[in-house]
Amino acid sequence: MLTNISYILLITVLLILGGWAFKALISLAQGKPVQINLKNPLNLKARWPKEDKKK
């Protein structure tokens, strides 16, 4: 059981690092600076709309 959990963690870390490296390469190819955000490494944003308080 421990090996399954460790494999899941390993795959997760590899996917996050690979995604960050891919986005960094795209930014460099476009001539943009690479920004490192440790709290949100892949710069994912919420897809649901924020509720307005004007109702």
N, C-alpha and C positions, 0 to 999 in steps of 0.2 A: 504494500500500500504506500509506503514511503517513497518508493521509486516512481509511482504514478504521479504523486504530488510534485516531486522534484522535476519530472519531465514536463509537467504543465507549467511550472514556474520558469523552466529553462526556455520553453517555446515562447512563453509570453515575453520574456526579456529579449529574446532574439527578434521577435516581431516588432517590438517597440523600438529597439535600436536600429533595426533594418529600415523601418518606416521613417525614423528621424534622419538616417543617413540619406535615404532616397530624397526626402524633402530638402535636405541641405544641398544635395547635388543639383536639384532643380533650381534652387535659389541661386547657386553659384553660376549655373549656366545662363540664367537670366540677368546676371550682374547685380543681384540684390544681396544685401548683407545677410549672413546666417545669424538668426536669433535663437538663443538657447533658453528654453523655458522649462525648468525642471518640474514644475507643478502640472504642466500640460504639454508633454514633449511632442505630441503630434498636432498640437493646436486644434483640438477638436472643440466644436461649439455645439450648444444645445440646439435642437431642431424645432422645439416647440416655441410658439410665440409667447412673449412676456405679456402678462395681463396689465391692462391700463387701469389706473385708479380714477379715471374720469367718469366712470359709469354712475 
